[in-house]
Structures are given as structure tokens and as C-alpha cells.
Amino acid sequence: MNKFESILFDYGRYVFVSVFRKAQEEERYEDCAVMRDIMQKYHIPCDTSLEDWRADLWRCGYLGDVAINNLSAYMVEALTRAGYSNS
């Protein structure tokens, strides 16, 4: 499992897609290719929204309130793990 797949499993698809968008902004095309392969493997659309993420949590039996409240911390951790700046 690579660092991007671990981000997907640890933080969910919304955070993963946000990291993908950051890679696009920073023109890290090799990372984008790796993440796009993961997105195809797990059928993750590029337009995943916060509501989609919350619905994923509900399907797993979680309310999602804690995750939503901790989203900014999750984003910082995921971006750091991916090797990107947090700005």
C-alpha cells in the first residue's frame, strides 16, 4: 500500500480527493497518475463532496459529526503525509 492509498483508508475519499486536487494545483503529475489509478480501482469520482463523505460515514454506522469537526486536522495530516505544503 502506498502513501496515497493509506490516506484514502485512514481519512476517507473526501480527504483523498482534496489531496488529489492539491497535487493538480501543484502540478505533481506523477502523484496525480498514482492517485487517479487508485480512484479508478476504488471507483472514486473526482467530484466527491463533503456530503458524500458524510453519507459514507453514515453507511458505516457513524454520525460523522466528530469527523466533520476534525476535518481541518485530517487535511493537514493527509497533506503532510503526502509531502505537500498546507497552504
Buried (B, 14 or more C-beta within 10 A) or exposed (E): EEEBBBBBEEBBBBBBBBBBEBBBEEEBEEBBEBBBEBBEEEEBEEEBEEEBBBEBBEEEEEEBEEBBEEBEEBBEBBBEBBEBEEE
